[in-house]
């Protein structure tokens, strides 16, 4: 590709990571950015991620080949009207929001369809802000594209190739279909996790025994309940129609499961768990989905002084960083006494091989 000009509105975790990926693979591209957080812009300039920081959405954004809307969902739609007169016919305007219908409807209302291709990189972190952005955050992650009805096919092909060149995995969907799919596989699980945690909280004994015993499997399956309350509040408001429908259907599925338990229906209960086991085991492991994957392993250790410190030393001496480490006291659903979590898949794989060389018994998840 020839040198191009890329604009960013919002330079947080996702915007910053995409900008860093572009800088890594296209070092000669001119990258400009606007963000309300002046510290993020200053850090991006200092690190060389962007060339120009903008105090407003102004003429600096004229002539961009791509403009990424990376602010919160509610702000992205509001910025569209400020960008309308700054776009030329060749510019591709995109966003990174996890709900697509609301911004597509605003694009249609403003007559900007010829420029707009919605985007949703299915990647993230429990940390936020430009300081936590990484060039490899979107690597091997699905990147959903939702083209407008009036955008030229050449623009769609160009954007798809551009996303691929950043090592992400582009998938083209209708924006209505996108919101239904993510409502089912991302938004619903977050609501389930949050309501399950709240249910335990509300029904726990005064002594808090549920909380005390809820480590291990329970904490793993409800991990996503620790996500940003503001973000998930906004997602529920913006994708409310889909989420309401999906929740209704899921409640029916739960009611059916309750009926099977009430009836003592042995064959149907077995089929419920067998089918879910088989379907889950058939899901691919090779790429990131909408819920961030954990990179962890379980390890058997002897209860002796310095046992954890020895493992930590082995890993550190081989430049393997540990994200979290701790004893699992409730091992009803896990093998291994010690759970070790890493920042990336490569670190987890290297740690597994290394610890097995030291004759530790490892159980990978």
Rosetta blueprint (number, residue, H / E / L):
1 X L
2 X L
3 X L
4 X L
5 X E
6 X E
7 X E
8 X E
9 X E
10 X L
11 X L
12 X L
13 X H
14 X H
15 X H
16 X H
17 X H
18 X H
19 X H
20 X H
21 X H
22 X H
23 X H
24 X H
25 X H
26 X L
27 X L
28 X L
29 X L
30 X E
31 X E
32 X E
33 X E
34 X E
35 X L
36 X L
37 X L
38 X H
39 X H
40 X H
41 X H
42 X H
43 X H
44 X H
45 X H
46 X H
47 X H
48 X L
49 X L
50 X L
51 X L
52 X E
53 X E
54 X E
55 X L
56 X L
57 X L
58 X L
59 X H
60 X H
61 X H
62 X L
63 X L
64 X L
65 X L
66 X E
67 X E
68 X E
69 X E
70 X L
71 X L
72 X L
73 X H
74 X H
75 X H
76 X H
77 X H
78 X H
79 X H
80 X H
81 X H
82 X H
83 X H
84 X H
85 X H
86 X H
87 X L
88 X L
89 X L
90 X L
91 X L
92 X E
93 X E
94 X E
95 X E
96 X L
97 X L
98 X L
99 X L
100 X L
101 X H
102 X H
103 X H
104 X H
105 X H
106 X H
107 X H
108 X H
109 X H
110 X H
111 X L
112 X L
113 X L
114 X L
115 X L
116 X E
117 X E
118 X E
119 X E
120 X E
121 X E
122 X L
123 X L
124 X L
125 X L
126 X L
127 X L
128 X L
129 X L
130 X H
131 X H
132 X H
133 X L
134 X L
135 X L
136 X L
137 X L
138 X L
139 X L
140 X L
141 X E
142 X E
143 X E
144 X E
145 X E
146 X E
147 X E
148 X L
149 X L
150 X L
151 X L
152 X L
153 X H
154 X H
155 X H
156 X H
157 X H
158 X H
159 X H
160 X H
161 X H
162 X H
163 X H
164 X H
165 X H
166 X L
167 X L
168 X L
169 X E
170 X E
171 X E
172 X E
173 X L
174 X L
175 X H
176 X H
177 X H
178 X H
179 X H
180 X H
181 X H
182 X H
183 X H
184 X H
185 X H
186 X H
187 X H
188 X H
189 X H
190 X H
191 X H
192 X H
193 X H
194 X H
195 X H
196 X H
197 X H
198 X H
199 X H
200 X H
201 X H
202 X H
203 X H
204 X L
205 X L
206 X L
207 X L
208 X L
209 X H
210 X H
211 X H
212 X H
213 X H
214 X L
215 X L
216 X L
217 X H
218 X H
219 X H
220 X H
221 X H
222 X L
223 X H
224 X H
225 X H
226 X H
227 X L
228 X L
229 X H
230 X H
231 X H
232 X H
233 X H
234 X H
235 X H
236 X H
237 X H
238 X H
239 X L
240 X H
241 X H
242 X H
243 X H
244 X H
245 X H
246 X H
247 X H
248 X H
249 X H
250 X H
251 X H
252 X H
253 X H
254 X H
255 X H
256 X H
257 X H
258 X H
259 X H
260 X H
261 X H
262 X H
263 X H
264 X L
265 X L
266 X H
267 X H
268 X H
269 X H
270 X H
271 X H
272 X H
273 X H
274 X H
275 X H
276 X H
277 X H
278 X H
279 X H
280 X H
281 X H
282 X L
283 X L
284 X L
285 X L
286 X L
287 X L
288 X E
289 X L
290 X L
291 X L
292 X L
293 X L
294 X L
295 X E
296 X E
297 X E
298 X E
299 X E
300 X E
301 X L
302 X L
303 X L
304 X L
305 X L
306 X L
307 X H
308 X H
309 X H
310 X H
311 X H
312 X H
313 X H
314 X H
315 X H
316 X H
317 X H
318 X L
319 X L
320 X L
321 X L
322 X E
323 X E
324 X E
325 X E
326 X E
327 X E
328 X L
329 X L
330 X L
331 X L
332 X L
333 X L
334 X L
335 X L
336 X L
337 X L
338 X E
339 X E
340 X E
341 X E
342 X E
343 X L
344 X L
345 X H
346 X H
347 X H
348 X H
349 X H
350 X H
351 X H
352 X H
353 X H
354 X H
355 X H
356 X H
357 X H
358 X L
359 X L
360 X L
361 X E
362 X E
363 X E
364 X E
365 X L
